[in-house]
């Protein structure tokens, strides 16, 4: 992993929906693409949050009713404080961010001229494990 950057391993492109999208539609999108989280964007497309299966379960447990949560906007249940990284970040540092924050994915962003973040991809633990396996550093190997 020495000298690797996030850009070497990340998944380019994001599957996203807007803040006002009903939770039911967001869940259908996650199921359709077989993913565990969606990037949430505002009207122009800047990063607004992320919604994961954990957010859905929390909302269903705390919500007034399952039906009410499903009809409500995803913006009501999303995580607003998203841990992000830039594509040029060293991969070792990104792994530290994942571990320190106890999360499974980082939204990869580019900072625009106005200081806002535009999502360009996702770096997941799965991406990192695949990269490690590709380097012959899979589990059970000794150095």
C-alpha positions in Angstrom: 0.0 0.0 0.0 3.1 2.2 0.1 2.6 5.3 -2.0 -0.8 4.4 -3.2 -3.4 7.1 -3.3 -7.2 7.0 -2.9 -7.5 7.6 -6.6 -5.7 4.3 -7.3 -8.3 2.3 -5.4 -11.6 4.2 -5.2 -14.7 3.6 -7.1 -15.3 6.5 -9.5 -18.8 7.9 -9.8 -21.5 8.0 -7.1 -25.0 6.6 -6.8 -26.9 9.5 -5.3 -30.2 11.0 -4.7 -31.4 14.4 -3.6 -32.2 15.5 -0.1 -36.0 15.6 -0.8 -36.1 12.0 -2.2 -38.5 9.8 -0.3 -36.8 7.2 1.9 -38.7 4.5 0.0 -37.1 5.6 -3.3 -33.7 5.8 -1.7 -34.0 2.3 -0.3 -35.2 1.0 -3.7 -32.1 2.6 -5.3 -29.8 1.0 -2.8 -31.4 -2.4 -3.5 -31.3 -1.9 -7.2 -27.6 -1.2 -7.2 -26.8 -3.7 -4.4 -25.1 -1.0 -2.3 -25.2 -0.2 1.4 -25.2 3.6 1.3 -26.2 6.4 -1.0 -24.6 9.8 -1.3 -27.1 12.6 -0.8 -26.8 15.8 -2.7 -28.5 19.2 -2.7 -30.2 20.8 -5.7 -27.0 21.7 -7.6 -25.3 18.4 -6.8 -23.0 19.3 -3.9 -22.5 16.8 -1.0 -25.3 17.2 1.6 -25.0 13.9 3.5 -25.0 10.1 3.2 -27.6 7.6 4.1 -26.6 4.0 5.0 -28.5 0.9 6.1 -27.6 1.9 9.7 -29.4 5.3 9.2 -32.4 3.4 7.9 -32.5 1.0 10.8 -32.1 3.8 13.3 -34.9 5.8 11.7 -37.2 2.8 11.6 -36.5 2.1 15.3 -36.9 5.7 16.4 -39.6 6.8 13.9 -43.3 7.2 14.6 -44.1 4.4 12.2 -42.3 2.5 9.4 -44.7 3.9 6.8 -44.1 7.5 8.0 -40.3 7.1 7.8 -40.6 5.5 4.3 -42.7 8.4 3.0 -40.5 11.1 4.5 -37.5 12.7 2.8 -34.1 11.0 3.0 -32.8 14.4 4.3 -34.6 13.7 7.6 -32.6 10.5 8.3 -29.3 11.0 6.5 -26.0 11.6 8.3 -25.0 15.2 7.6 -21.4 15.1 8.9 -19.9 13.0 6.2 -16.3 11.9 6.5 -14.7 12.7 3.2 -11.3 12.5 1.5 -9.7 13.9 -1.6 -8.5 11.6 -4.4 -4.8 12.5 -3.9 -4.9 11.5 -0.2 -2.5 8.7 0.7 -4.4 5.4 1.0 -2.8 4.7 4.4 -4.3 7.9 5.7 -7.7 7.0 4.3 -7.6 3.7 6.1 -6.8 5.5 9.3 -9.9 7.7 8.8 -12.1 4.7 8.3 -10.8 3.0 11.4 -10.8 6.1 13.6 -14.4 6.9 12.7 -15.6 3.3 12.7 -17.1 3.7 9.2 -17.1 1.5 6.1 -16.8 4.1 3.4 -15.4 7.6 2.6 -17.0 9.9 0.1 -14.3 11.1 -2.3 -14.8 14.8 -3.1 -13.3 17.6 -5.1 -13.4 21.1 -3.5 -14.9 23.6 -5.9 -14.0 27.3 -6.1 -16.8 28.2 -3.7 -15.4 25.9 -1.0 -18.2 23.4 -1.4 -17.6 19.7 -2.0 -18.6 17.8 -5.2 -18.8 14.0 -4.7 -16.8 12.2 -7.4 -16.5 8.7 -5.9 -16.5 6.4 -2.9 -13.7 4.5 -1.2 -15.0 1.5 0.7 -13.3 -1.1 2.8 -14.1 -3.6 0.1 -12.2 -1.5 -2.4 -9.2 -1.5 -0.1 -9.3 -5.2 0.6 -9.5 -6.0 -3.2 -6.5 -3.8 -3.7 -4.6 -5.6 -1.0 -5.6 -9.0 -2.5 -4.4 -7.8 -5.9 -1.0 -7.0 -4.5 -0.7 -10.5 -3.0 -1.2 -9.2 0.5 -4.3 -11.2 1.3 -4.9 -12.8 4.6 -2.9 -15.8 5.6 0.3 -14.7 3.8 3.5 -14.1 5.6 6.1 -11.5 4.8 
